[in-house]
């Protein structure tokens, strides 16, 4: 885990990129990179959900 992940996000998100001058190959590569990042984010969400579920079971009051 990076220390940057622990810090709150500041500022506004970056504006959308101007894709009008990009070639089809560039756009396809950009989409592939975005899909890879989405997959990475989904894995992180799944890991956090599993960790929370384990903690909930451990600290469950009987």
mmCIF file of the N, C-alpha and C atoms, coordinates in Angstrom:
data_MODEL
# 
_entry.id   MODEL 
# 
loop_
_atom_site.group_PDB 
_atom_site.id 
_atom_site.type_symbol 
_atom_site.label_atom_id 
_atom_site.label_alt_id 
_atom_site.label_comp_id 
_atom_site.label_asym_id 
_atom_site.label_entity_id 
_atom_site.label_seq_id 
_atom_site.pdbx_PDB_ins_code 
_atom_site.Cartn_x 
_atom_site.Cartn_y 
_atom_site.Cartn_z 
_atom_site.occupancy 
_atom_site.B_iso_or_equiv 
_atom_site.pdbx_formal_charge 
_atom_site.auth_seq_id 
_atom_site.auth_comp_id 
_atom_site.auth_asym_id 
_atom_site.auth_atom_id 
_atom_site.pdbx_PDB_model_num 
ATOM 1   N N  . UNK A 1 1  ? 0.842   -1.171  0.000   1.00 0.00 ? 1  UNK A N  1 
ATOM 2   C CA . UNK A 1 1  ? 0.000   0.000   0.000   1.00 0.00 ? 1  UNK A CA 1 
ATOM 3   C C  . UNK A 1 1  ? 0.886   1.231   0.000   1.00 0.00 ? 1  UNK A C  1 
ATOM 4   N N  . UNK A 1 2  ? 0.555   2.180   -0.844  1.00 0.00 ? 2  UNK A N  1 
ATOM 5   C CA . UNK A 1 2  ? 1.284   3.443   -0.891  1.00 0.00 ? 2  UNK A CA 1 
ATOM 6   C C  . UNK A 1 2  ? 0.733   4.394   0.157   1.00 0.00 ? 2  UNK A C  1 
ATOM 7   N N  . UNK A 1 3  ? 1.594   5.247   0.672   1.00 0.00 ? 3  UNK A N  1 
ATOM 8   C CA . UNK A 1 3  ? 1.144   6.239   1.637   1.00 0.00 ? 3  UNK A CA 1 
ATOM 9   C C  . UNK A 1 3  ? 0.147   7.201   1.000   1.00 0.00 ? 3  UNK A C  1 
ATOM 10  N N  . UNK A 1 4  ? 0.241   7.375   -0.313  1.00 0.00 ? 4  UNK A N  1 
ATOM 11  C CA . UNK A 1 4  ? -0.704  8.246   -1.009  1.00 0.00 ? 4  UNK A CA 1 
ATOM 12  C C  . UNK A 1 4  ? -2.125  7.718   -0.906  1.00 0.00 ? 4  UNK A C  1 
ATOM 13  N N  . UNK A 1 5  ? -2.276  6.390   -0.782  1.00 0.00 ? 5  UNK A N  1 
ATOM 14  C CA . UNK A 1 5  ? -3.601  5.801   -0.663  1.00 0.00 ? 5  UNK A CA 1 
ATOM 15  C C  . UNK A 1 5  ? -4.260  6.186   0.656   1.00 0.00 ? 5  UNK A C  1 
ATOM 16  N N  . UNK A 1 6  ? -3.470  6.514   1.666   1.00 0.00 ? 6  UNK A N  1 
ATOM 17  C CA . UNK A 1 6  ? -4.006  6.842   2.967   1.00 0.00 ? 6  UNK A CA 1 
ATOM 18  C C  . UNK A 1 6  ? -4.423  8.302   3.080   1.00 0.00 ? 6  UNK A C  1 
ATOM 19  N N  . UNK A 1 7  ? -3.893  9.145   2.205   1.00 0.00 ? 7  UNK A N  1 
ATOM 20  C CA . UNK A 1 7  ? -4.189  10.566  2.258   1.00 0.00 ? 7  UNK A CA 1 
ATOM 21  C C  . UNK A 1 7  ? -5.494  10.860  1.530   1.00 0.00 ? 7  UNK A C  1 
ATOM 22  N N  . UNK A 1 8  ? -6.282  11.805  2.061   1.00 0.00 ? 8  UNK A N  1 
ATOM 23  C CA . UNK A 1 8  ? -7.518  12.172  1.360   1.00 0.00 ? 8  UNK A CA 1 
ATOM 24  C C  . UNK A 1 8  ? -7.198  12.809  0.015   1.00 0.00 ? 8  UNK A C  1 
ATOM 25  N N  . UNK A 1 9  ? -8.071  12.605  -0.910  1.00 0.00 ? 9  UNK A N  1 
ATOM 26  C CA . UNK A 1 9  ? -7.882  13.187  -2.241  1.00 0.00 ? 9  UNK A CA 1 
ATOM 27  C C  . UNK A 1 9  ? -8.177  14.676  -2.176  1.00 0.00 ? 9  UNK A C  1 
ATOM 28  N N  . UNK A 1 10 ? -7.356  15.440  -2.840  1.00 0.00 ? 10 UNK A N  1 
ATOM 29  C CA . UNK A 1 10 ? -7.504  16.886  -2.817  1.00 0.00 ? 10 UNK A CA 1 
ATOM 30  C C  . UNK A 1 10 ? -7.828  17.396  -4.211  1.00 0.00 ? 10 UNK A C  1 
ATOM 31  N N  . UNK A 1 11 ? -8.598  18.450  -4.244  1.00 0.00 ? 11 UNK A N  1 
ATOM 32  C CA . UNK A 1 11 ? -8.871  19.110  -5.504  1.00 0.00 ? 11 UNK A CA 1 
ATOM 33  C C  . UNK A 1 11 ? -9.911  18.399  -6.344  1.00 0.00 ? 11 UNK A C  1 
ATOM 34  N N  . UNK A 1 12 ? -10.122 18.970  -7.498  1.00 0.00 ? 12 UNK A N  1 
ATOM 35  C CA . UNK A 1 12 ? -11.091 18.423  -8.436  1.00 0.00 ? 12 UNK A CA 1 
ATOM 36  C C  . UNK A 1 12 ? -10.418 17.361  -9.296  1.00 0.00 ? 12 UNK A C  1 
ATOM 37  N N  . UNK A 1 13 ? -11.208 16.418  -9.792  1.00 0.00 ? 13 UNK A N  1 
ATOM 38  C CA . UNK A 1 13 ? -10.618 15.430  -10.708 1.00 0.00 ? 13 UNK A CA 1 
ATOM 39  C C  . UNK A 1 13 ? -10.134 16.112  -11.985 1.00 0.00 ? 13 UNK A C  1 
ATOM 40  N N  . UNK A 1 14 ? -9.193  15.475  -12.642 1.00 0.00 ? 14 UNK A N  1 
ATOM 41  C CA . UNK A 1 14 ? -8.650  16.022  -13.882 1.00 0.00 ? 14 UNK A CA 1 
ATOM 42  C C  . UNK A 1 14 ? -9.756  16.096  -14.935 1.00 0.00 ? 14 UNK A C  1 
ATOM 43  N N  . UNK A 1 15 ? -9.729  17.122  -15.755 1.00 0.00 ? 15 UNK A N  1 
ATOM 44  C CA . UNK A 1 15 ? -10.745 17.218  -16.815 1.00 0.00 ? 15 UNK A CA 1 
ATOM 45  C C  . UNK A 1 15 ? -10.552 16.081  -17.820 1.00 0.00 ? 15 UNK A C  1 
ATOM 46  N N  . UNK A 1 16 ? -11.617 15.716  -18.516 1.00 0.00 ? 16 UNK A N  1 
ATOM 47  C CA . UNK A 1 16 ? -11.497 14.649  -19.522 1.00 0.00 ? 16 UNK A CA 1 
ATOM 48  C C  . UNK A 1 16 ? -10.478 15.025  -20.594 1.00 0.00 ? 16 UNK A C  1 
ATOM 49  N N  . UNK A 1 17 ? -9.812  14.017  -21.113 1.00 0.00 ? 17 UNK A N  1 
ATOM 50  C CA . UNK A 1 17 ? -8.818  14.249  -22.166 1.00 0.00 ? 17 UNK A CA 1 
ATOM 51  C C  . UNK A 1 17 ? -9.518  14.526  -23.495 1.00 0.00 ? 17 UNK A C  1 
ATOM 52  N N  . UNK A 1 18 ? -8.882  15.360  -24.304 1.00 0.00 ? 18 UNK A N  1 
ATOM 53  C CA . UNK A 1 18 ? -9.387  15.613  -25.651 1.00 0.00 ? 18 UNK A CA 1 
ATOM 54  C C  . UNK A 1 18 ? -8.925  14.457  -26.535 1.00 0.00 ? 18 UNK A C  1 
ATOM 55  N N  . UNK A 1 19 ? -9.860  13.641  -26.945 1.00 0.00 ? 19 UNK A N  1 
ATOM 56  C CA . UNK A 1 19 ? -9.537  12.443  -27.713 1.00 0.00 ? 19 UNK A CA 1 
ATOM 57  C C  . UNK A 1 19 ? -9.690  12.649  -29.217 1.00 0.00 ? 19 UNK A C  1 
ATOM 58  N N  . UNK A 1 20 ? -10.051 13.846  -29.630 1.00 0.00 ? 20 UNK A N  1 
ATOM 59  C CA . UNK A 1 20 ? -10.362 14.084  -31.041 1.00 0.00 ? 20 UNK A CA 1 
ATOM 60  C C  . UNK A 1 20 ? -9.167  13.869  -31.966 1.00 0.00 ? 20 UNK A C  1 
ATOM 61  N N  . UNK A 1 21 ? -7.953  14.092  -31.484 1.00 0.00 ? 21 UNK A N  1 
ATOM 62  C CA . UNK A 1 21 ? -6.783  13.941  -32.340 1.00 0.00 ? 21 UNK A CA 1 
ATOM 63  C C  . UNK A 1 21 ? -6.121  12.573  -32.247 1.00 0.00 ? 21 UNK A C  1 
ATOM 64  N N  . UNK A 1 22 ? -6.689  11.681  -31.478 1.00 0.00 ? 22 UNK A N  1 
ATOM 65  C CA . UNK A 1 22 ? -6.080  10.366  -31.265 1.00 0.00 ? 22 UNK A CA 1 
ATOM 66  C C  . UNK A 1 22 ? -6.441  9.412   -32.402 1.00 0.00 ? 22 UNK A C  1 
ATOM 67  N N  . UNK A 1 23 ? -5.514  8.554   -32.750 1.00 0.00 ? 23 UNK A N  1 
ATOM 68  C CA . UNK A 1 23 ? -5.788  7.536   -33.764 1.00 0.00 ? 23 UNK A CA 1 
ATOM 69  C C  . UNK A 1 23 ? -6.600  6.406   -33.141 1.00 0.00 ? 23 UNK A C  1 
ATOM 70  N N  . UNK A 1 24 ? -7.139  5.560   -33.999 1.00 0.00 ? 24 UNK A N  1 
ATOM 71  C CA . UNK A 1 24 ? -7.907  4.414   -33.515 1.00 0.00 ? 24 UNK A CA 1 
ATOM 72  C C  . UNK A 1 24 ? -7.027  3.516   -32.656 1.00 0.00 ? 24 UNK A C  1 
ATOM 73  N N  . UNK A 1 25 ? -5.802  3.291   -33.072 1.00 0.00 ? 25 UNK A N  1 
ATOM 74  C CA . UNK A 1 25 ? -4.889  2.436   -32.302 1.00 0.00 ? 25 UNK A CA 1 
ATOM 75  C C  . UNK A 1 25 ? -4.601  3.053   -30.934 1.00 0.00 ? 25 UNK A C  1 
ATOM 76  N N  . UNK A 1 26 ? -4.413  4.376   -30.893 1.00 0.00 ? 26 UNK A N  1 
ATOM 77  C CA . UNK A 1 26 ? -4.180  5.049   -29.619 1.00 0.00 ? 26 UNK A CA 1 
ATOM 78  C C  . UNK A 1 26 ? -5.395  4.935   -28.710 1.00 0.00 ? 26 UNK A C  1 
ATOM 79  N N  . UNK A 1 27 ? -6.580  5.098   -29.277 1.00 0.00 ? 27 UNK A N  1 
ATOM 80  C CA . UNK A 1 27 ? -7.805  4.990   -28.489 1.00 0.00 ? 27 UNK A CA 1 
ATOM 81  C C  . UNK A 1 27 ? -7.991  3.572   -27.941 1.00 0.00 ? 27 UNK A C  1 
ATOM 82  N N  . UNK A 1 28 ? -7.689  2.582   -28.774 1.00 0.00 ? 28 UNK A N  1 
ATOM 83  C CA . UNK A 1 28 ? -7.804  1.198   -28.304 1.00 0.00 ? 28 UNK A CA 1 
ATOM 84  C C  . UNK A 1 28 ? -6.806  0.905   -27.182 1.00 0.00 ? 28 UNK A C  1 
ATOM 85  N N  . UNK A 1 29 ? -5.601  1.427   -27.294 1.00 0.00 ? 29 UNK A N  1 
ATOM 86  C CA . UNK A 1 29 ? -4.601  1.244   -26.245 1.00 0.00 ? 29 UNK A CA 1 
ATOM 87  C C  . UNK A 1 29 ? -5.030  1.959   -24.968 1.00 0.00 ? 29 UNK A C  1 
ATOM 88  N N  . UNK A 1 30 ? -5.611  3.138   -25.123 1.00 0.00 ? 30 UNK A N  1 
ATOM 89  C CA . UNK A 1 30 ? -6.104  3.899   -23.973 1.00 0.00 ? 30 UNK A CA 1 
ATOM 90  C C  . UNK A 1 30 ? -7.225  3.140   -23.262 1.00 0.00 ? 30 UNK A C  1 
ATOM 91  N N  . UNK A 1 31 ? -8.146  2.577   -24.032 1.00 0.00 ? 31 UNK A N  1 
ATOM 92  C CA . UNK A 1 31 ? -9.237  1.784   -23.463 1.00 0.00 ? 31 UNK A CA 1 
ATOM 93  C C  . UNK A 1 31 ? -8.685  0.570   -22.731 1.00 0.00 ? 31 UNK A C  1 
ATOM 94  N N  . UNK A 1 32 ? -7.705  -0.102  -23.312 1.00 0.00 ? 32 UNK A N  1 
ATOM 95  C CA . UNK A 1 32 ? -7.106  -1.275  -22.670 1.00 0.00 ? 32 UNK A CA 1 
ATOM 96  C C  . UNK A 1 32 ? -6.460  -0.886  -21.346 1.00 0.00 ? 32 UNK A C  1 
ATOM 97  N N  . UNK A 1 33 ? -5.792  0.251   -21.313 1.00 0.00 ? 33 UNK A N  1 
ATOM 98  C CA . UNK A 1 33 ? -5.159  0.706   -20.072 1.00 0.00 ? 33 UNK A CA 1 
ATOM 99  C C  . UNK A 1 33 ? -6.216  1.046   -19.027 1.00 0.00 ? 33 UNK A C  1 
ATOM 100 N N  . UNK A 1 34 ? -7.291  1.682   -19.447 1.00 0.00 ? 34 UNK A N  1 
ATOM 101 C CA . UNK A 1 34 ? -8.371  2.007   -18.514 1.00 0.00 ? 34 UNK A CA 1 
ATOM 102 C C  . UNK A 1 34 ? -9.038  0.749   -17.968 1.00 0.00 ? 34 UNK A C  1 
ATOM 103 N N  . UNK A 1 35 ? -9.261  -0.236  -18.844 1.00 0.00 ? 35 UNK A N  1 
ATOM 104 C CA . UNK A 1 35 ? -9.866  -1.493  -18.399 1.00 0.00 ? 35 UNK A CA 1 
ATOM 105 C C  . UNK A 1 35 ? -8.962  -2.219  -17.410 1.00 0.00 ? 35 UNK A C  1 
ATOM 106 N N  . UNK A 1 36 ? -7.652  -2.156  -17.628 1.00 0.00 ? 36 UNK A N  1 
ATOM 107 C CA . UNK A 1 36 ? -6.714  -2.767  -16.687 1.00 0.00 ? 36 UNK A CA 1 
ATOM 108 C C  . UNK A 1 36 ? -6.793  -2.060  -15.333 1.00 0.00 ? 36 UNK A C  1 
ATOM 109 N N  . UNK A 1 37 ? -6.909  -0.749  -15.348 1.00 0.00 ? 37 UNK A N  1 
ATOM 110 C CA . UNK A 1 37 ? -7.011  0.012   -14.100 1.00 0.00 ? 37 UNK A CA 1 
ATOM 111 C C  . UNK A 1 37 ? -8.330  -0.282  -13.391 1.00 0.00 ? 37 UNK A C  1 
ATOM 112 N N  . UNK A 1 38 ? -9.409  -0.442  -14.154 1.00 0.00 ? 38 UNK A N  1 
ATOM 113 C CA . UNK A 1 38 ? -10.696 -0.823  -13.571 1.00 0.00 ? 38 UNK A CA 1 
ATOM 114 C C  . UNK A 1 38 ? -10.584 -2.186  -12.906 1.00 0.00 ? 38 UNK A C  1 
ATOM 115 N N  . UNK A 1 39 ? -9.929  -3.125  -13.550 1.00 0.00 ? 39 UNK A N  1 
ATOM 116 C CA . UNK A 1 39 ? -9.727  -4.453  -12.963 1.00 0.00 ? 39 UNK A CA 1 
ATOM 117 C C  . UNK A 1 39 ? -8.931  -4.380  -11.674 1.00 0.00 ? 39 UNK A C  1 
ATOM 118 N N  . UNK A 1 40 ? -7.921  -3.543  -11.660 1.00 0.00 ? 40 UNK A N  1 
ATOM 119 C CA . UNK A 1 40 ? -7.109  -3.365  -10.457 1.00 0.00 ? 40 UNK A CA 1 
ATOM 120 C C  . UNK A 1 40 ? -7.949  -2.776  -9.323  1.00 0.00 ? 40 UNK A C  1 
ATOM 121 N N  . UNK A 1 41 ? -8.798  -1.806  -9.645  1.00 0.00 ? 41 UNK A N  1 
ATOM 122 C CA . UNK A 1 41 ? -9.670  -1.202  -8.637  1.00 0.00 ? 41 UNK A CA 1 
ATOM 123 C C  . UNK A 1 41 ? -10.674 -2.217  -8.117  1.00 0.00 ? 41 UNK A C  1 
ATOM 124 N N  . UNK A 1 42 ? -11.213 -3.051  -8.994  1.00 0.00 ? 42 UNK A N  1 
ATOM 125 C CA . UNK A 1 42 ? -12.169 -4.086  -8.562  1.00 0.00 ? 42 UNK A CA 1 
ATOM 126 C C  . UNK A 1 42 ? -11.505 -5.108  -7.649  1.00 0.00 ? 42 UNK A C  1 
ATOM 127 N N  . UNK A 1 43 ? -10.262 -5.459  -7.934  1.00 0.00 ? 43 UNK A N  1 
ATOM 128 C CA . UNK A 1 43 ? -9.532  -6.375  -7.057  1.00 0.00 ? 43 UNK A CA 1 
ATOM 129 C C  . UNK A 1 43 ? -9.314  -5.753  -5.681  1.00 0.00 ? 43 UNK A C  1 
ATOM 130 N N  . UNK A 1 44 ? -9.019  -4.480  -5.653  1.00 0.00 ? 44 UNK A N  1 
ATOM 131 C CA . UNK A 1 44 ? -8.822  -3.783  -4.395  1.00 0.00 ? 44 UNK A CA 1 
ATOM 132 C C  . UNK A 1 44 ? -10.118 -3.739  -3.591  1.00 0.00 ? 44 UNK A C  1 
ATOM 133 N N  . UNK A 1 45 ? -11.235 -3.494  -4.262  1.00 0.00 ? 45 UNK A N  1 
ATOM 134 C CA . UNK A 1 45 ? -12.531 -3.486  -3.593  1.00 0.00 ? 45 UNK A CA 1 
ATOM 135 C C  . UNK A 1 45 ? -12.830 -4.867  -3.017  1.00 0.00 ? 45 UNK A C  1 
ATOM 136 N N  . UNK A 1 46 ? -12.605 -5.916  -3.793  1.00 0.00 ? 46 UNK A N  1 
ATOM 137 C CA . UNK A 1 46 ? -12.869 -7.282  -3.327  1.00 0.00 ? 46 UNK A CA 1 
ATOM 138 C C  . UNK A 1 46 ? -12.011 -7.622  -2.114  1.00 0.00 ? 46 UNK A C  1 
ATOM 139 N N  . UNK A 1 47 ? -10.753 -7.221  -2.132  1.00 0.00 ? 47 UNK A N  1 
ATOM 140 C CA . UNK A 1 47 ? -9.866  -7.501  -1.005  1.00 0.00 ? 47 UNK A CA 1 
ATOM 141 C C  . UNK A 1 47 ? -10.333 -6.764  0.246   1.00 0.00 ? 47 UNK A C  1 
ATOM 142 N N  . UNK A 1 48 ? -10.751 -5.513  0.087   1.00 0.00 ? 48 UNK A N  1 
ATOM 143 C CA . UNK A 1 48 ? -11.226 -4.734  1.233   1.00 0.00 ? 48 UNK A CA 1 
ATOM 144 C C  . UNK A 1 48 ? -12.525 -5.306  1.779   1.00 0.00 ? 48 UNK A C  1 
ATOM 145 N N  . UNK A 1 49 ? -13.404 -5.761  0.895   1.00 0.00 ? 49 UNK A N  1 
ATOM 146 C CA . UNK A 1 49 ? -14.656 -6.362  1.344   1.00 0.00 ? 49 UNK A CA 1 
ATOM 147 C C  . UNK A 1 49 ? -14.391 -7.670  2.091   1.00 0.00 ? 49 UNK A C  1 
ATOM 148 N N  . UNK A 1 50 ? -13.439 -8.463  1.606   1.00 0.00 ? 50 UNK A N  1 
ATOM 149 C CA . UNK A 1 50 ? -13.098 -9.717  2.285   1.00 0.00 ? 50 UNK A CA 1 
ATOM 150 C C  . UNK A 1 50 ? -12.484 -9.435  3.648   1.00 0.00 ? 50 UNK A C  1 
ATOM 151 N N  . UNK A 1 51 ? -11.644 -8.424  3.718   1.00 0.00 ? 51 UNK A N  1 
ATOM 152 C CA . UNK A 1 51 ? -11.023 -8.061  4.991   1.00 0.00 ? 51 UNK A CA 1 
ATOM 153 C C  . UNK A 1 51 ? -12.076 -7.581  5.983   1.00 0.00 ? 51 UNK A C  1 
ATOM 154 N N  . UNK A 1 52 ? -13.036 -6.792  5.523   1.00 0.00 ? 52 UNK A N  1 
ATOM 155 C CA . UNK A 1 52 ? -14.102 -6.304  6.403   1.00 0.00 ? 52 UNK A CA 1 
ATOM 156 C C  . UNK A 1 52 ? -14.968 -7.460  6.865   1.00 0.00 ? 52 UNK A C  1 
ATOM 157 N N  . UNK A 1 53 ? -15.291 -8.385  5.965   1.00 0.00 ? 53 UNK A N  1 
ATOM 158 C CA . UNK A 1 53 ? -16.110 -9.532  6.336   1.00 0.00 ? 53 UNK A CA 1 
ATOM 159 C C  . UNK A 1 53 ? -15.401 -10.381 7.392   1.00 0.00 ? 53 UNK A C  1 
ATOM 160 N N  . UNK A 1 54 ? -14.104 -10.573 7.241   1.00 0.00 ? 54 UNK A N  1 
ATOM 161 C CA . UNK A 1 54 ? -13.335 -11.338 8.231   1.00 0.00 ? 54 UNK A CA 1 
ATOM 162 C C  . UNK A 1 54 ? -13.321 -10.621 9.572   1.00 0.00 ? 54 UNK A C  1 
ATOM 163 N N  . UNK A 1 55 ? -13.164 -9.317  9.555   1.00 0.00 ? 55 UNK A N  1 
ATOM 164 C CA . UNK A 1 55 ? -13.166 -8.550  10.805  1.00 0.00 ? 55 UNK A CA 1 
ATOM 165 C C  . UNK A 1 55 ? -14.545 -8.591  11.456  1.00 0.00 ? 55 UNK A C  1 
ATOM 166 N N  . UNK A 1 56 ? -15.597 -8.502  10.641  1.00 0.00 ? 56 UNK A N  1 
ATOM 167 C CA . UNK A 1 56 ? -16.948 -8.582  11.192  1.00 0.00 ? 56 UNK A CA 1 
ATOM 168 C C  . UNK A 1 56 ? -17.197 -9.920  11.869  1.00 0.00 ? 56 UNK A C  1 
ATOM 169 N N  . UNK A 1 57 ? -16.700 -10.992 11.275  1.00 0.00 ? 57 UNK A N  1 
ATOM 170 C CA . UNK A 1 57 ? -16.860 -12.328 11.890  1.00 0.00 ? 57 UNK A CA 1 
ATOM 171 C C  . UNK A 1 57 ? -16.062 -12.425 13.179  1.00 0.00 ? 57 UNK A C  1 
ATOM 172 N N  . UNK A 1 58 ? -14.872 -11.872 13.175  1.00 0.00 ? 58 UNK A N  1 
ATOM 173 C CA . UNK A 1 58 ? -14.002 -11.956 14.345  1.00 0.00 ? 58 UNK A CA 1 
ATOM 174 C C  . UNK A 1 58 ? -14.572 -11.153 15.518  1.00 0.00 ? 58 UNK A C  1 
ATOM 175 N N  . UNK A 1 59 ? -15.100 -9.987  15.234  1.00 0.00 ? 59 UNK A N  1 
ATOM 176 C CA . UNK A 1 59 ? -15.591 -9.112  16.294  1.00 0.00 ? 59 UNK A CA 1 
ATOM 177 C C  . UNK A 1 59 ? -17.095 -9.222  16.529  1.00 0.00 ? 59 UNK A C  1 
ATOM 178 N N  . UNK A 1 60 ? -17.723 -10.202 15.907  1.00 0.00 ? 60 UNK A N  1 
ATOM 179 C CA . UNK A 1 60 ? -19.157 -10.388 16.073  1.00 0.00 ? 60 UNK A CA 1 
ATOM 180 C C  . UNK A 1 60 ? -19.475 -10.710 17.519  1.00 0.00 ? 60 UNK A C  1 
ATOM 181 N N  . UNK A 1 61 ? -20.484 -10.045 18.028  1.00 0.00 ? 61 UNK A N  1 
ATOM 182 C CA . UNK A 1 61 ? -20.885 -10.293 19.408  1.00 0.00 ? 61 UNK A CA 1 
ATOM 183 C C  . UNK A 1 61 ? -21.797 -11.514 19.440  1.00 0.00 ? 61 UNK A C  1 
ATOM 184 N N  . UNK A 1 62 ? -21.540 -12.409 20.374  1.00 0.00 ? 62 UNK A N  1 
ATOM 185 C CA . UNK A 1 62 ? -22.350 -13.632 20.487  1.00 0.00 ? 62 UNK A CA 1 
ATOM 186 C C  . UNK A 1 62 ? -23.413 -13.476 21.529  1.00 0.00 ? 62 UNK A C  1 
# 
